């Protein structure tokens, strides 16, 4: 059965400002996330560390999703009929008509894992590590907010 969350916050995000840290402690992480995104926009997720998965749909039907830099917390999503659905697990978004993705099965046998953004189900995706997504007017845009840098030592 497809889950239609309007908000989800899991993990232990570490907010950069004392104001957001205090808000998270008194009103919960979700309130701090909503305040951060409303005030600074979706790219403000760059200033949050720790392990987290967050998703919410605001009063204007705009959605925001984000996972931590290594996707320690998982967040899956699908768009059906111009509506955004999200949950921590892909099977929470599947319904009776959801098909298994044959490429995902191949990936699992070949790599011993199904790499994101693919999941075992067709049309259900996992937000990649260090990415956020914005859902506006029925369209979902997924963007990286963090890319690891590897420096060669001399």
C-alpha positions, 0 to 999 in steps of 0.5 A: 500500500502506498504511503502518502507522508506529508512529512518525515524526519529521521536521524540526528541532524547537526544544524550549524546555527544555535537558533536551529539547534535550539529549535530542534531541541524544543520543537523537533527536527522537522520544525528546524528543517522547515524553518531552515528551508523557508529562510535560506532555500533548499541549498541550505542543506549544505550547512547541516551535518550528521546522519539524516533523512528529511522530507516534507510538503509545505502548504503550497504543495512544494516538496523538499527531500534530503539525505545525509552525505553518505545516505546513512539514512535512506529516503525513497520517493515516487511521483504518481499523478503529479503527487510526490510520495516518499518514505524511508523504504521502497516497499512502503511506496509500492502498491499492487501494480508496482513491478519489479525492475529487472535491471535492479535484479541484475545489479544486485547479482552483479554488484551485490547491491542495487545502487541508488537511485534505483530500487527493486521497484520500477518507478520508485527511487532512492535519493542518492547520498549528498543529494536533495530534491525539490518538488514544484508544480508536479516536477521533481528536481534532484541535485547534489549538495555535496560531492567528496573531494579527494586530494592527492598527497605529494 
